[in-house]
């Protein structure tokens, strides 16, 4: 592929994956008591953008992610992907699709399959690729992600950080428009997490997929994101939306930059204010 073709392919990728959340409300009704989880939430995420979502536990962040993924219905409002309605009036629940892939907090690799078999599984099961084609693509993508040499290991035979990387590559095998991350690095120690942040950015720079990423870690949010959205305590809606104006590509050197410290100071108060409200309201982890 020549330079012109590469530029054209990149432009095409970046025109896909735009998310629009338009005045979304989600109300649960356990035991007849209406509980609002999402309150008239509106948010625009550009194609190819890393959008970091920060907010107290139980505020409704995961509810919003699940609505985009097609796991939960919405009560009102609408969600669009590239201008097409996923859910909204007359269609309260989006249909799950390989265009929108979730990377779960607790992982979802098959422990009885090798890493290579895990990565190749999706396109084979969907009939998109033959076994040979899927394995060839999986090997190439694993190599790009620094996973060469782990193809024939089982998930339990590699570190937690490598397992997370395998899961991301497996998600990308389906050529999604959007990756949805629900605190994927929450259980990792700080050193492993820092390595995984850089690994995720390396993978992102090669794929330019839109990323919707939930976290409690403000440093993680600023380091990774193009956009940072601080959510209110339940019911969830944007309290503060901030453009992270630190140029990409990034490495961990940016953590010592003056602009990074300024962004931490600018956002910490809003995050802590919502955390105090959640604590006072007795919100639980979830």
Secondary structure, DSSP 8 states (H G I E B T S, - for coil): --HHHHHHHHHHHHTS--EEEEEEEEEEEETTEEEEEEEEEEEEE-TT-EEEEE--TTSSHHHHHHHHHTSS--SEEEEEETTEEEEBTTB-S----TTEEEE-TT----TTSBHHHHHHHHHHHTTSS-HHHHHHHHHHHHHHTT-TT-TTSBGGGS-HHHHHHHHHHHHHTT--SEEEEESTTTTS-HHHHHHHHHHHHHHHHHH--EEEEEES-HHHHHHH-SEEEEE-SSSB-EEEEEE--S-SS--GGGGGSHHHHHHHHHHHHHHHHHHHHHHHHT----
